[in-house]
Each structure stands twice: as C-alpha cells, then as structure tokens.
Amino acid sequence: MRVELERLAAEVVAGLPSAGREEVQLLLDDVVPRPEEWPAPGGEAVADVFAMRCWVSFVAYLGGAEVRDVGRMG
C-alpha cells in the first residue's frame, strides 16, 4: 500500500519536533493497514483520523492514499 504526503503536509511534518513526527508516523502506521476504513477511492472524499495530540486528513486512490493535511497540538 502506497502512502504519499502532499507537499504542504510533508513540510508540516518536517517542521514538527521529533516527538511530533513520531506521533504522526504512529497514527499513519495504525491507519494504513486498514484500507476498509478509508474513504471511497477517487480522491473526492476526505477522511480525518485523530490521535491524542495529532491528526491526519487523507484521500484514497486505488492502491494507496495521499495525506492532505497534518496537525499537532502543542
């Protein structure tokens, strides 16, 4: 399964402290193996997933997902 970060999402992740990057990676590691919980493929529907201090918004395509937004509190 392929997961890509949109350019701006990648910039946000790069700007996070190491603990924040790790939190986002753990959230993605939790979501990626469960494509049955993703939005319908095609890039039209956005799914938001949340952890204790971070969130990720992504769209699904056949064979993968694209992360559109990433955020972290604190």
C-alpha positions as semicolon CSV with decimal commas, in nm:
position;residue;x (nm);y (nm);z (nm)
1;M;0,000;0,000;0,000
2;R;0,146;0,334;-0,103
3;V;0,101;0,650;0,108
4;E;0,221;0,987;-0,016
5;L;0,238;1,317;0,166
6;E;0,116;1,620;-0,025
7;R;0,394;1,880;-0,043
8;L;0,246;2,107;0,225
9;A;0,172;1,814;0,456
10;A;0,533;1,699;0,415
11;E;0,653;2,048;0,507
12;V;0,437;2,045;0,821
13;V;0,571;1,704;0,925
14;A;0,929;1,818;0,862
15;G;0,870;2,120;1,087
16;L;0,742;1,915;1,380
17;P;0,967;1,824;1,670
18;S;1,086;1,463;1,662
19;A;0,814;1,357;1,909
20;G;0,550;1,509;1,679
21;R;0,686;1,334;1,371
22;E;0,682;1,007;1,563
23;E;0,318;1,062;1,671
24;V;0,211;1,129;1,312
25;Q;0,401;0,822;1,189
26;L;0,236;0,604;1,455
27;L;-0,106;0,734;1,352
28;L;-0,032;0,656;0,987
29;D;0,102;0,314;1,083
30;D;-0,232;0,249;1,254
31;V;-0,448;0,367;0,961
32;V;-0,261;0,241;0,655
33;P;-0,313;-0,135;0,712
34;R;-0,692;-0,089;0,729
35;P;-0,799;0,034;0,383
36;E;-1,150;-0,096;0,451
37;E;-1,186;0,206;0,684
38;W;-1,060;0,456;0,426
39;P;-1,293;0,680;0,225
40;A;-1,404;0,565;-0,119
41;P;-1,117;0,571;-0,371
42;G;-1,104;0,854;-0,619
43;G;-0,979;1,148;-0,416
44;E;-1,322;1,304;-0,363
45;A;-1,391;1,204;-0,002
46;V;-1,155;1,307;0,277
47;A;-1,104;1,104;0,595
48;D;-0,981;1,259;0,916
49;V;-0,815;1,039;1,178
50;F;-0,714;1,155;1,522
51;A;-0,470;1,053;1,791
52;M;-0,428;1,212;2,133
53;R;-0,230;1,513;2,005
54;C;-0,228;1,491;1,626
55;W;-0,449;1,436;1,325
56;V;-0,414;1,340;0,962
57;S;-0,652;1,413;0,673
58;F;-0,620;1,194;0,364
59;V;-0,789;1,081;0,046
60;A;-0,781;0,732;-0,102
61;Y;-0,689;0,618;-0,450
62;L;-0,669;0,270;-0,594
63;G;-0,354;0,125;-0,445
64;G;-0,284;0,396;-0,191
65;A;-0,362;0,720;-0,014
66;E;-0,247;1,080;-0,018
67;V;-0,210;1,273;0,307
68;R;-0,351;1,621;0,253
69;D;-0,319;1,773;0,599
70;V;-0,134;1,701;0,922
71;G;-0,159;1,879;1,253
72;R;-0,044;1,853;1,611
73;M;-0,142;2,029;1,929
74;G;0,137;2,169;2,139
